[in-house]
Amino acid sequence: MNKGRWKIADTVLYTGTLYTARDQAHKRLVETIRAGKNPPIDLAEAVIYYAGPTPSPVKNMIGACGPTTSSRMDVFTPILLEHGLRAMVGKGARSEEVRKAIKKYGAVYFLTIAGAGAYLSTKIKSARVVAYKDLGAEAIYRLEVEDFPLIVGIDARGKSIY
């Protein structure tokens, strides 16, 4: 993923791996880092998607999988960026502290379509829990996606669409 070439409002059809993580998974990731341990996923290789998939209907790979409000993760984001995270996907504006951290670490924040979880789930080719299974929908899932629609919300230079 070449984060430095994108500018705010650029659109991307992403094919690759996304890791879902919401509030409780973020809390555990940060607690793990603060305890001096390695997180269960390689942050430098991860694109974290702020989502919690719904249970899968029998015929589908996964249930609806739309973005959650990103600002809820703002308290955790700077430390994850400091420890290697370089890309996030969600919805909504981010705090000034997060925008500055994105710029400092050369990361990127993508937006995806809010209210379209059923549509977004059609872009998911495989899904499996890789950490924190006890959290249910808030567990960390590894998703393999194809042509997943993204918009650059904050680019690596710290410029924000908001």
N, CA and C atoms as an extended XYZ file, in Angstrom:
486
Properties=species:S:1:pos:R:3:atomname:S:1:resname:S:1:resid:I:1 pbc="F F F"
N         0.856       -1.180        0.000 N   MET     1
C         0.000        0.000        0.000 CA  MET     1
C         0.896        1.234        0.000 C   MET     1
N         0.809        2.023       -1.018 N   ASN     2
C         1.635        3.228       -1.161 CA  ASN     2
C         0.885        4.442       -0.634 C   ASN     2
N         0.950        4.649        0.671 N   LYS     3
C         0.168        5.687        1.334 CA  LYS     3
C         0.545        7.099        0.910 C   LYS     3
N         1.815        7.332        0.609 N   GLY     4
C         2.293        8.670        0.319 CA  GLY     4
C         1.777        9.282       -0.967 C   GLY     4
N         1.284        8.467       -1.871 N   ARG     5
C         0.852        9.001       -3.166 CA  ARG     5
C        -0.581        9.508       -3.146 C   ARG     5
N        -1.385        9.110       -2.159 N   TRP     6
C        -2.786        9.499       -2.131 CA  TRP     6
C        -2.974       10.872       -1.507 C   TRP     6
N        -3.992       11.573       -2.002 N   LYS     7
C        -4.378       12.873       -1.457 CA  LYS     7
C        -5.820       12.769       -0.970 C   LYS     7
N        -6.208       13.704       -0.105 N   ILE     8
C        -7.573       13.668        0.400 CA  ILE     8
C        -8.565       13.636       -0.759 C   ILE     8
N        -9.614       12.894       -0.556 N   ALA     9
C       -10.722       12.689       -1.487 CA  ALA     9
C       -10.399       11.734       -2.634 C   ALA     9
N        -9.161       11.229       -2.727 N   ASP    10
C        -8.873       10.190       -3.721 CA  ASP    10
C        -9.713        8.958       -3.398 C   ASP    10
N       -10.152        8.265       -4.443 N   THR    11
C       -10.884        7.015       -4.245 CA  THR    11
C        -9.972        5.839       -4.571 C   THR    11
N       -10.171        4.762       -3.835 N   VAL    12
C        -9.344        3.569       -3.969 CA  VAL    12
C       -10.264        2.352       -3.924 C   VAL    12
N       -10.050        1.391       -4.797 N   LEU    13
C       -10.688        0.090       -4.679 CA  LEU    13
C        -9.614       -0.852       -4.133 C   LEU    13
N        -9.693       -1.128       -2.858 N   TYR    14
C        -8.655       -1.876       -2.157 CA  TYR    14
C        -8.892       -3.376       -2.255 C   TYR    14
N        -7.855       -4.098       -2.616 N   THR    15
C        -7.864       -5.555       -2.597 CA  THR    15
C        -6.726       -5.999       -1.694 C   THR    15
N        -7.038       -6.803       -0.685 N   GLY    16
C        -6.024       -7.248        0.259 CA  GLY    16
C        -6.658       -7.618        1.587 C   GLY    16
N        -5.909       -7.405        2.659 N   THR    17
C        -6.332       -7.796        4.000 CA  THR    17
C        -6.765       -6.586        4.810 C   THR    17
N        -7.880       -6.714        5.497 N   LEU    18
C        -8.338       -5.757        6.501 CA  LEU    18
C        -8.490       -6.519        7.812 C   LEU    18
N        -8.165       -5.871        8.921 N   TYR    19
C        -8.422       -6.437       10.244 CA  TYR    19
C        -9.483       -5.589       10.920 C   TYR    19
N       -10.594       -6.210       11.317 N   THR    20
C       -11.612       -5.453       12.036 CA  THR    20
C       -11.155       -5.244       13.473 C   THR    20
N       -11.483       -4.091       14.014 N   ALA    21
C       -11.216       -3.826       15.431 CA  ALA    21
C       -12.062       -2.638       15.858 C   ALA    21
N       -12.813       -2.846       16.900 N   ARG    22
C       -13.620       -1.779       17.478 CA  ARG    22
C       -13.069       -1.417       18.844 C   ARG    22
N       -13.860       -0.750       19.640 N   ASP    23
C       -13.424       -0.182       20.914 CA  ASP    23
C       -12.704       -1.172       21.830 C   ASP    23
N       -13.352       -2.297       22.127 N   GLN    24
C       -12.766       -3.236       23.082 CA  GLN    24
C       -11.490       -3.886       22.553 C   GLN    24
N       -11.439       -4.182       21.268 N   ALA    25
C       -10.213       -4.735       20.686 CA  ALA    25
C        -9.100       -3.698       20.733 C   ALA    25
N        -9.414       -2.433       20.463 N   HIS    26
C        -8.412       -1.370       20.558 CA  HIS    26
C        -7.879       -1.244       21.982 C   HIS    26
N        -8.770       -1.307       22.940 N   LYS    27
C        -8.355       -1.229       24.345 CA  LYS    27
C        -7.366       -2.350       24.663 C   LYS    27
N        -7.664       -3.562       24.226 N   ARG    28
C        -6.765       -4.695       24.493 CA  ARG    28
C        -5.444       -4.560       23.745 C   ARG    28
N        -5.485       -4.084       22.508 N   LEU    29
C        -4.232       -3.880       21.762 CA  LEU    29
C        -3.321       -2.910       22.514 C   LEU    29
N        -3.881       -1.816       22.976 N   VAL    30
C        -3.088       -0.811       23.692 CA  VAL    30
C        -2.597       -1.366       25.028 C   VAL    30
N        -3.439       -2.087       25.746 N   GLU    31
C        -2.998       -2.706       27.006 CA  GLU    31
C        -1.836       -3.669       26.766 C   GLU    31
N        -1.887       -4.422       25.689 N   THR    32
C        -0.824       -5.364       25.337 CA  THR    32
C         0.476       -4.611       25.076 C   THR    32
N         0.400       -3.537       24.303 N   ILE    33
C         1.585       -2.723       24.000 CA  ILE    33
C         2.161       -2.119       25.274 C   ILE    33
N         1.305       -1.561       26.108 N   ARG    34
C         1.767       -0.935       27.366 CA  ARG    34
C         2.373       -1.955       28.322 C   ARG    34
N         1.973       -3.228       28.193 N   ALA    35
C         2.537       -4.299       29.022 CA  ALA    35
C         3.859       -4.815       28.447 C   ALA    35
N         4.303       -4.216       27.334 N   GLY    36
C         5.574       -4.614       26.729 CA  GLY    36
C         5.500       -5.881       25.899 C   GLY    36
N         4.296       -6.283       25.527 N   LYS    37
C         4.117       -7.500       24.737 CA  LYS    37
C         3.777       -7.149       23.297 C   LYS    37
N         3.911       -8.129       22.413 N   ASN    38
C         3.549       -7.944       21.012 CA  ASN    38
C         2.055       -8.132       20.822 C   ASN    38
N         1.416       -7.243       20.061 N   PRO    39
C        -0.003       -7.431       19.784 CA  PRO    39
C        -0.228       -8.686       18.931 C   PRO    39
N        -1.451       -9.209       18.903 N   PRO    40
C        -1.727      -10.442       18.169 CA  PRO    40
C        -1.709      -10.291       16.644 C   PRO    40
N        -1.621       -9.074       16.152 N   ILE    41
C        -1.474       -8.834       14.714 CA  ILE    41
C        -0.277       -7.907       14.513 C   ILE    41
N         0.365       -8.023       13.376 N   ASP    42
C         1.498       -7.170       13.042 CA  ASP    42
C         0.957       -5.814       12.583 C   ASP    42
N         1.050       -4.816       13.446 N   LEU    43
C         0.482       -3.503       13.137 CA  LEU    43
C         1.080       -2.891       11.878 C   LEU    43
N         2.364       -3.126       11.630 N   ALA    44
C         3.015       -2.544       10.450 CA  ALA    44
C         2.444       -3.104        9.154 C   ALA    44
N         1.849       -4.276        9.219 N   GLU    45
C         1.265       -4.908        8.033 CA  GLU    45
C        -0.254       -4.780        8.011 C   GLU    45
N        -0.828       -4.163        9.028 N   ALA    46
C        -2.281       -4.162        9.179 CA  ALA    46
C        -2.940       -2.900        8.633 C   ALA    46
N        -4.105       -3.095        8.050 N   VAL    47
C        -5.053       -2.024        7.776 CA  VAL    47
C        -6.231       -2.336        8.690 C   VAL    47
N        -6.454       -1.489        9.682 N   ILE    48
C        -7.519       -1.742       10.645 CA  ILE    48
C        -8.808       -1.083       10.171 C   ILE    48
N        -9.845       -1.905       10.124 N   TYR    49
C       -11.183       -1.477        9.715 CA  TYR    49
C       -12.051       -1.401       10.962 C   TYR    49
N       -12.532       -0.209       11.265 N   TYR    50
C       -13.377       -0.004       12.435 CA  TYR    50
C       -14.765       -0.569       12.147 C   TYR    50
N       -14.910       -1.859       12.371 N   ALA    51
C       -16.156       -2.550       12.069 CA  ALA    51
C       -16.288       -3.770       12.964 C   ALA    51
N       -17.515       -4.196       13.157 N   GLY    52
C       -17.816       -5.433       13.855 CA  GLY    52
C       -18.839       -6.187       13.042 C   GLY    52
N       -18.413       -7.218       12.324 N   PRO    53
C       -19.338       -7.935       11.440 CA  PRO    53
C       -20.517       -8.534       12.204 C   PRO    53
N       -21.666       -8.558       11.555 N   THR    54
C       -22.820       -9.231       12.143 CA  THR    54
C       -22.732      -10.721       11.825 C   THR    54
N       -23.486      -11.540       12.564 N   PRO    55
C       -23.459      -12.975       12.268 CA  PRO    55
C       -23.831      -13.247       10.814 C   PRO    55
N       -23.254      -14.285       10.285 N   SER    56
C       -23.441      -14.640        8.878 CA  SER    56
C       -24.724      -15.420        8.657 C   SER    56
N       -25.530      -14.975        7.697 N   PRO    57
C       -26.620      -15.864        7.268 CA  PRO    57
C       -25.996      -17.130        6.683 C   PRO    57
N       -26.700      -18.219        6.701 N   VAL    58
C       -26.158      -19.520        6.301 CA  VAL    58
C       -25.458      -19.476        4.945 C   VAL    58
N       -26.010      -18.793        3.962 N   LYS    59
C       -25.458      -18.825        2.610 CA  LYS    59
C       -24.304      -17.843        2.380 C   LYS    59
N       -24.043      -16.971        3.314 N   ASN    60
C       -23.029      -15.936        3.105 CA  ASN    60
C       -21.765      -16.180        3.924 C   ASN    60
N       -20.642      -15.580        3.448 N   MET    61
C       -19.354      -15.660        4.129 CA  MET    61
C       -19.412      -14.938        5.483 C   MET    61
N       -20.132      -13.806        5.488 N   ILE    62
C       -20.152      -12.926        6.654 CA  ILE    62
C       -21.436      -12.116        6.587 C   ILE    62
N       -21.885      -11.629        7.729 N   GLY    63
C       -23.049      -10.753        7.733 CA  GLY    63
C       -22.650       -9.340        7.338 C   GLY    63
N       -23.536       -8.390        7.579 N   ALA    64
C       -23.251       -6.988        7.262 CA  ALA    64
C       -21.974       -6.557        7.979 C   ALA    64
N       -21.211       -5.711        7.306 N   CYS    65
C       -19.903       -5.321        7.860 CA  CYS    65
C       -19.604       -3.871        7.476 C   CYS    65
N       -20.364       -2.954        8.069 N   GLY    66
C       -20.173       -1.541        7.782 CA  GLY    66
C       -19.296       -0.873        8.826 C   GLY    66
N       -18.812        0.324        8.507 N   PRO    67
C       -17.905        1.034        9.412 CA  PRO    67
C       -18.618        1.597       10.633 C   PRO    67
N       -17.881        1.671       11.731 N   THR    68
C       -18.382        2.334       12.925 CA  THR    68
C       -17.698        3.701       13.039 C   THR    68
N       -18.187        4.530       13.928 N   THR    69
C       -17.676        5.876       14.096 CA  THR    69
C       -16.226        5.846       14.581 C   THR    69
N       -15.348        6.383       13.768 N   SER    70
C       -13.907        6.296       14.015 CA  SER    70
C       -13.450        7.071       15.239 C   SER    70
N       -14.106        8.172       15.553 N   SER    71
C       -13.645        9.009       16.671 CA  SER    71
C       -13.650        8.242       17.986 C   SER    71
N       -14.431        7.166       18.074 N   ARG    72
C       -14.422        6.362       19.302 CA  ARG    72
C       -13.074        5.691       19.522 C   ARG    72
N       -12.270        5.537       18.464 N   MET    73
C       -10.956        4.914       18.581 CA  MET    73
C        -9.842        5.954       18.769 C   MET    73
N       -10.185        7.241       18.751 N   ASP    74
C        -9.165        8.293       18.790 CA  ASP    74
C        -8.255        8.215       20.018 C   ASP    74
N        -8.783        7.816       21.149 N   VAL    75
C        -7.970        7.727       22.358 CA  VAL    75
C        -6.862        6.671       22.215 C   VAL    75
N        -7.081        5.662       21.377 N   PHE    76
C        -6.126        4.573       21.204 CA  PHE    76
C        -5.211        4.742       19.981 C   PHE    76
N        -5.631        5.545       19.023 N   THR    77
C        -4.959        5.598       17.726 CA  THR    77
C        -3.513        6.073       17.771 C   THR    77
N        -3.170        7.159       18.486 N   PRO    78
C        -1.770        7.607       18.456 CA  PRO    78
C        -0.767        6.531       18.894 C   PRO    78
N        -1.079        5.754       19.923 N   ILE    79
C        -0.126        4.726       20.368 CA  ILE    79
C        -0.018        3.605       19.328 C   ILE    79
N        -1.121        3.277       18.656 N   LEU    80
C        -1.059        2.246       17.611 CA  LEU    80
C        -0.236        2.743       16.422 C   LEU    80
N        -0.382        4.018       16.076 N   LEU    81
C         0.438        4.595       15.007 CA  LEU    81
C         1.907        4.599       15.411 C   LEU    81
N         2.185        4.956       16.641 N   GLU    82
C         3.565        4.958       17.145 CA  GLU    82
C         4.186        3.568       17.055 C   GLU    82
N         3.373        2.534       17.181 N   HIS    83
C         3.866        1.158       17.149 CA  HIS    83
C         3.669        0.471       15.801 C   HIS    83
N         3.503        1.266       14.736 N   GLY    84
C         3.579        0.702       13.397 CA  GLY    84
C         2.347        0.773       12.527 C   GLY    84
N         1.160        0.990       13.095 N   LEU    85
C        -0.043        1.038       12.273 CA  LEU    85
C         0.073        2.167       11.260 C   LEU    85
N        -0.288        1.898       10.008 N   ARG    86
C        -0.154        2.916        8.969 CA  ARG    86
C        -1.422        3.176        8.182 C   ARG    86
N        -2.497        2.396        8.414 N   ALA    87
C        -3.737        2.646        7.688 CA  ALA    87
C        -4.940        2.199        8.503 C   ALA    87
N        -5.999        3.007        8.445 N   MET    88
C        -7.245        2.754        9.148 CA  MET    88
C        -8.407        3.051        8.214 C   MET    88
N        -9.533        2.375        8.443 N   VAL    89
C       -10.747        2.578        7.648 CA  VAL    89
C       -11.915        2.751        8.609 C   VAL    89
N       -12.731        3.764        8.366 N   GLY    90
C       -13.901        3.970        9.206 CA  GLY    90
C       -14.842        4.984        8.601 C   GLY    90
N       -15.537        5.701        9.487 N   LYS    91
C       -16.420        6.778        9.036 CA  LYS    91
C       -16.305        7.940       10.011 C   LYS    91
N       -16.411        9.144        9.479 N   GLY    92
C       -16.445       10.336       10.299 CA  GLY    92
C       -15.097       10.970       10.538 C   GLY    92
N       -15.157       12.177       11.095 N   ALA    93
C       -13.966       12.986       11.366 CA  ALA    93
C       -13.140       12.398       12.498 C   ALA    93
N       -11.861       12.786       12.531 N   ARG    94
C       -10.938       12.375       13.589 CA  ARG    94
C       -10.496       13.603       14.367 C   ARG    94
N        -9.978       13.382       15.561 N   SER    95
C        -9.516       14.485       16.400 CA  SER    95
C        -8.254       15.120       15.811 C   SER    95
N        -7.957       16.314       16.275 N   GLU    96
C        -6.739       17.000       15.844 CA  GLU    96
C        -5.503       16.201       16.257 C   GLU    96
N        -5.541       15.586       17.435 N   GLU    97
C        -4.415       14.758       17.894 CA  GLU    97
C        -4.168       13.590       16.937 C   GLU    97
N        -5.221       12.948       16.483 N   VAL    98
C        -5.078       11.830       15.543 CA  VAL    98
C        -4.566       12.332       14.199 C   VAL    98
N        -5.110       13.456       13.719 N   ARG    99
C        -4.645       14.006       12.442 CA  ARG    99
C        -3.144       14.289       12.498 C   ARG    99
N        -2.684       14.876       13.593 N   LYS   100
C        -1.246       15.171       13.745 CA  LYS   100
C        -0.431       13.878       13.804 C   LYS   100
N        -0.948       12.857       14.484 N   ALA   101
C        -0.231       11.571       14.575 CA  ALA   101
C        -0.172       10.897       13.205 C   ALA   101
N        -1.243       10.993       12.427 N   ILE   102
C        -1.238       10.434       11.074 CA  ILE   102
C        -0.139       11.100       10.255 C   ILE   102
N        -0.028       12.407       10.359 N   LYS   103
C         1.022       13.139        9.644 CA  LYS   103
C         2.409       12.731       10.152 C   LYS   103
N         2.578       12.697       11.459 N   LYS   104
C         3.877       12.362       12.053 CA  LYS   104
C         4.379       10.996       11.605 C   LYS   104
N         3.483       10.011       11.529 N   TYR   105
C         3.894        8.641       11.215 CA  TYR   105
C         3.659        8.257        9.753 C   TYR   105
N         3.206        9.209        8.936 N   GLY   106
C         3.019        8.930        7.511 CA  GLY   106
C         1.929        7.905        7.234 C   GLY   106
N         0.885        7.943        8.030 N   ALA   107
C        -0.214        6.988        7.886 CA  ALA   107
C        -1.299        7.566        6.974 C   ALA   107
N        -2.393        6.842        6.848 N   VAL   108
C        -3.537        7.311        6.075 CA  VAL   108
C        -4.809        6.810        6.754 C   VAL   108
N        -5.828        7.660        6.713 N   TYR   109
C        -7.145        7.306        7.234 CA  TYR   109
C        -8.116        7.308        6.064 C   TYR   109
N        -8.725        6.152        5.828 N   PHE   110
C        -9.693        6.000        4.759 CA  PHE   110
C       -11.105        6.031        5.315 C   PHE   110
N       -12.006        6.515        4.507 N   LEU   111
C       -13.438        6.441        4.787 CA  LEU   111
C       -14.028        5.372        3.893 C   LEU   111
N       -15.109        4.749        4.356 N   THR   112
C       -15.880        3.882        3.475 CA  THR   112
C       -17.349        4.203        3.657 C   THR   112
N       -18.188        3.559        2.904 N   ILE   113
C       -19.593        3.921        2.796 CA  ILE   113
C       -20.351        3.571        4.074 C   ILE   113
N       -20.838        4.589        4.762 N   ALA   114
C       -21.649        4.381        5.959 CA  ALA   114
C       -23.049        3.952        5.548 C   ALA   114
N       -23.666        3.090        6.330 N   GLY   115
C       -25.023        2.641        6.054 CA  GLY   115
C       -25.123        1.601        4.956 C   GLY   115
N       -23.990        1.058        4.534 N   ALA   116
C       -23.991        0.095        3.426 CA  ALA   116
C       -23.287       -1.201        3.820 C   ALA   116
N       -23.468       -1.627        5.062 N   GLY   117
C       -22.793       -2.831        5.548 CA  GLY   117
C       -23.097       -4.084        4.758 C   GLY   117
N       -24.332       -4.222        4.288 N   ALA   118
C       -24.680       -5.404        3.485 CA  ALA   118
C       -23.936       -5.374        2.155 C   ALA   118
N       -23.880       -4.200        1.527 N   TYR   119
C       -23.134       -4.075        0.265 CA  TYR   119
C       -21.646       -4.345        0.490 C   TYR   119
N       -21.065       -3.732        1.519 N   LEU   120
C       -19.633       -3.919        1.779 CA  LEU   120
C       -19.300       -5.384        2.037 C   LEU   120
N       -20.224       -6.119        2.648 N   SER   121
C       -19.951       -7.536        2.922 CA  SER   121
C       -19.805       -8.338        1.633 C   SER   121
N       -20.356       -7.851        0.521 N   THR   122
C       -20.191       -8.564       -0.755 CA  THR   122
C       -18.769       -8.445       -1.287 C   THR   122
N       -17.990       -7.541       -0.743 N   LYS   123
C       -16.597       -7.345       -1.155 CA  LYS   123
C       -15.641       -8.218       -0.336 C   LYS   123
N       -16.176       -8.903        0.666 N   ILE   124
C       -15.370       -9.750        1.555 CA  ILE   124
C       -15.360      -11.173        1.012 C   ILE   124
N       -14.158      -11.665        0.731 N   LYS   125
C       -14.006      -12.996        0.138 CA  LYS   125
C       -13.734      -14.076        1.174 C   LYS   125
N       -13.165      -13.694        2.327 N   SER   126
C       -12.990      -14.636        3.434 CA  SER   126
C       -12.921      -13.852        4.727 C   SER   126
N       -13.293      -14.538        5.813 N   ALA   127
C       -13.300      -13.906        7.130 CA  ALA   127
C       -13.032      -14.959        8.191 C   ALA   127
N       -12.138      -14.621        9.118 N   ARG   128
C       -11.910      -15.528       10.254 CA  ARG   128
C       -11.426      -14.724       11.443 C   ARG   128
N       -11.803      -15.163       12.626 N   VAL   129
C       -11.369      -14.517       13.867 CA  VAL   129
C        -9.906      -14.850       14.084 C   VAL   129
N        -9.094      -13.818       14.381 N   VAL   130
C        -7.670      -14.046       14.647 CA  VAL   130
C        -7.252      -13.630       16.057 C   VAL   130
N        -8.122      -12.904       16.769 N   ALA   131
C        -7.784      -12.510       18.143 CA  ALA   131
C        -9.045      -12.080       18.894 C   ALA   131
N        -9.012      -12.296       20.201 N   TYR   132
C       -10.059      -11.825       21.113 CA  TYR   132
C       -11.439      -12.396       20.776 C   TYR   132
N       -11.491      -13.676       20.496 N   LYS   133
C       -12.749      -14.342       20.122 CA  LYS   133
C       -13.842      -14.098       21.158 C   LYS   133
N       -13.460      -13.961       22.428 N   ASP   134
C       -14.439      -13.748       23.488 CA  ASP   134
C       -15.220      -12.440       23.327 C   ASP   134
N       -14.756      -11.549       22.484 N   LEU   135
C       -15.447      -10.276       22.267 CA  LEU   135
C       -16.584      -10.373       21.248 C   LEU   135
N       -16.793      -11.546       20.671 N   GLY   136
C       -17.885      -11.721       19.711 CA  GLY   136
C       -17.674      -10.850       18.482 C   GLY   136
N       -18.660      -10.016       18.157 N   ALA   137
C       -18.560       -9.152       16.972 CA  ALA   137
C       -17.408       -8.157       17.089 C   ALA   137
N       -16.935       -7.905       18.312 N   GLU   138
C       -15.808       -6.981       18.487 CA  GLU   138
C       -14.453       -7.684       18.476 C   GLU   138
N       -14.447       -8.980       18.199 N   ALA   139
C       -13.185       -9.707       18.031 CA  ALA   139
C       -12.448       -9.130       16.827 C   ALA   139
N       -11.172       -9.437       16.723 N   ILE   140
C       -10.433       -9.025       15.534 CA  ILE   140
C       -10.593      -10.119       14.481 C   ILE   140
N       -11.170       -9.722       13.361 N   TYR   141
C       -11.342      -10.604       12.216 CA  TYR   141
C       -10.316      -10.237       11.151 C   TYR   141
N        -9.810      -11.250       10.479 N   ARG   142
C        -8.980      -11.024        9.294 CA  ARG   142
C        -9.903      -11.199        8.090 C   ARG   142
N       -10.064      -10.117        7.337 N   LEU   143
C       -10.909      -10.137        6.152 CA  LEU   143
C       -10.035      -10.049        4.915 C   LEU   143
N       -10.320      -10.879        3.938 N   GLU   144
C        -9.713      -10.732        2.615 CA  GLU   144
C       -10.777      -10.084        1.745 C   GLU   144
N       -10.450       -8.922        1.192 N   VAL   145
C       -11.430       -8.157        0.433 CA  VAL   145
C       -10.967       -7.939       -1.000 C   VAL   145
N       -11.943       -7.680       -1.852 N   GLU   146
C       -11.645       -7.397       -3.252 CA  GLU   146
C       -12.458       -6.177       -3.685 C   GLU   146
N       -11.755       -5.181       -4.235 N   ASP   147
C       -12.392       -3.945       -4.707 CA  ASP   147
C       -13.240       -3.292       -3.621 C   ASP   147
N       -12.689       -3.216       -2.431 N   PHE   148
C       -13.367       -2.596       -1.287 CA  PHE   148
C       -13.270       -1.080       -1.452 C   PHE   148
N       -14.408       -0.363       -1.522 N   PRO   149
C       -14.378        1.070       -1.839 CA  PRO   149
C       -13.921        1.935       -0.662 C   PRO   149
N       -12.904        2.754       -0.924 N   LEU   150
C       -12.339        3.649        0.094 CA  LEU   150
C       -12.177        5.054       -0.473 C   LEU   150
N       -12.210        6.032        0.417 N   ILE   151
C       -11.931        7.430        0.095 CA  ILE   151
C       -10.893        7.909        1.100 C   ILE   151
N        -9.868        8.599        0.637 N   VAL   152
C        -8.849        9.118        1.551 CA  VAL   152
C        -9.462       10.268        2.348 C   VAL   152
N        -9.574       10.060        3.663 N   GLY   153
C       -10.125       11.077        4.560 CA  GLY   153
C        -9.052       11.960        5.153 C   GLY   153
N        -7.904       11.373        5.505 N   ILE   154
C        -6.723       12.112        5.977 CA  ILE   154
C        -5.532       11.476        5.300 C   ILE   154
N        -4.775       12.283        4.568 N   ASP   155
C        -3.631       11.725        3.851 CA  ASP   155
C        -2.378       11.758        4.719 C   ASP   155
N        -1.301       11.182        4.213 N   ALA   156
C        -0.054       11.054        4.965 CA  ALA   156
C         0.588       12.401        5.284 C   ALA   156
N         0.143       13.461        4.631 N   ARG   157
C         0.639       14.818        4.924 CA  ARG   157
C        -0.207       15.506        5.996 C   ARG   157
N        -1.233       14.792        6.484 N   GLY   158
C        -2.073       15.327        7.547 CA  GLY   158
C        -3.221       16.188        7.062 C   GLY   158
N        -3.437       16.245        5.777 N   LYS   159
C        -4.556       17.015        5.229 CA  LYS   159
C        -5.836       16.204        5.394 C   LYS   159
N        -6.888       16.881        5.842 N   SER   160
C        -8.158       16.208        6.139 CA  SER   160
C        -9.266       16.662        5.208 C   SER   160
N       -10.101       15.730        4.804 N   ILE   161
C       -11.265       16.036        3.990 CA  ILE   161
C       -12.278       16.853        4.787 C   ILE   161
N       -12.163       16.795        6.110 N   TYR   162
C       -13.084       17.525        6.978 CA  TYR   162
C       -12.562       18.924        7.253 C   TYR   162
